Amino acid sequence: MDPHMFPAVVQDHVTRLEVVPGNRSSAVVASPVAAALMAGDSDLVARVPERLARYFAARLEVAWFAMPTERPAVTIHQQWHGRLDHDPPHRWLRGHVREASV
């Protein structure tokens, strides 16, 4: 799937579920943290990673719920220069990036 299409696919799922009456996008922000803060200070709904949703739900007057639908698969690629294949710090970093994106 083209990664640029992912937001449109998620919006389509949310629209079909009728999570919010008159469901429409009100804002596009640069980060999920900004989206969560906007939702916490308004009547908006934000799509954010579950870990972030739980964090803000414990600190702000917001509720969170998992999207009740399957999300489309997204392929994530890592790229690096070949000379770093066996570099221990770089291997450590790649491993943590891989774990965080699963």
C-alpha positions as CSV (number, residue, x, y, z in Angstrom):
1,M,0.0,0.0,0.0
2,D,1.2,3.5,-0.8
3,P,2.0,5.1,2.6
4,H,0.5,8.4,1.5
5,M,-2.9,6.6,1.2
6,F,-2.9,5.3,4.8
7,P,-4.6,8.4,6.3
8,A,-7.4,8.2,3.7
9,V,-8.0,4.5,4.3
10,V,-8.2,5.1,8.1
11,Q,-10.6,8.0,7.6
12,D,-12.8,5.8,5.4
13,H,-12.9,3.2,8.2
14,V,-13.8,5.8,10.8
15,T,-16.5,7.3,8.5
16,R,-18.1,3.9,7.9
17,L,-18.2,3.2,11.6
18,E,-19.9,6.6,12.3
19,V,-17.8,7.1,15.4
20,V,-18.6,10.8,15.3
21,P,-21.8,12.2,13.8
22,G,-21.1,14.1,10.7
23,N,-17.6,12.7,10.8
24,R,-15.1,14.9,8.9
25,S,-11.5,16.0,9.3
26,S,-11.2,19.3,11.2
27,A,-7.5,19.6,11.4
28,V,-4.3,18.1,10.1
29,V,-1.4,18.3,12.5
30,A,2.3,17.4,12.3
31,S,2.4,14.9,15.2
32,P,0.2,12.5,17.1
33,V,1.1,14.4,20.3
34,A,-0.3,17.6,18.8
35,A,-3.4,15.7,17.8
36,A,-3.9,14.3,21.3
37,L,-3.5,17.7,22.9
38,M,-6.0,19.2,20.5
39,A,-8.5,16.4,21.4
40,G,-7.9,17.0,25.1
41,D,-8.8,20.6,24.8
42,S,-11.8,20.3,22.5
43,D,-14.6,18.1,21.3
44,L,-12.5,16.6,18.5
45,V,-11.5,13.0,18.1
46,A,-7.9,12.2,17.4
47,R,-6.4,9.0,15.8
48,V,-3.2,8.4,17.8
49,P,-1.1,5.3,18.7
50,E,-2.5,3.3,21.6
51,R,0.4,4.0,23.9
52,L,0.0,7.7,23.5
53,A,-3.8,7.5,23.9
54,R,-3.3,5.6,27.2
55,Y,-0.7,8.2,28.4
56,F,-3.0,11.2,27.8
57,A,-6.1,9.4,29.1
58,A,-4.4,9.1,32.4
59,R,-3.5,12.8,32.5
60,L,-6.3,14.6,30.7
61,E,-10.0,14.5,30.7
62,V,-10.2,12.3,27.6
63,A,-11.3,8.7,26.9
64,W,-9.7,6.4,24.5
65,F,-10.9,3.4,22.6
66,A,-9.3,1.0,20.1
67,M,-10.4,1.4,16.5
68,P,-13.0,-1.5,16.2
69,T,-11.7,-2.5,12.8
70,E,-8.7,-4.1,11.1
71,R,-6.2,-1.6,9.9
72,P,-4.6,-2.1,6.5
73,A,-1.0,-3.5,6.6
74,V,1.8,-1.0,6.2
75,T,5.3,-2.0,5.2
76,I,8.1,-0.1,7.0
77,H,11.6,-0.1,5.6
78,Q,14.9,0.8,7.2
79,Q,17.8,1.9,5.1
80,W,21.4,2.5,6.0
81,H,24.8,2.5,4.4
82,G,26.4,-1.0,4.0
83,R,29.4,-0.1,6.1
84,L,27.2,0.1,9.1
85,D,25.8,-3.4,8.8
86,H,28.0,-4.8,11.5
87,D,28.5,-1.6,13.6
88,P,27.3,-2.5,17.1
89,P,25.7,0.8,18.0
90,H,23.9,1.0,14.7
91,R,22.7,-2.6,15.0
92,W,21.4,-1.8,18.5
93,L,19.5,1.3,17.1
94,R,18.1,-0.7,14.2
95,G,16.8,-3.3,16.6
96,H,15.1,-0.8,18.8
97,V,13.5,1.0,15.8
98,R,12.3,-2.4,14.6
99,E,10.8,-3.3,18.0
100,A,9.1,0.1,18.2
101,S,7.4,-0.3,14.9
102,V,5.9,-3.7,15.4
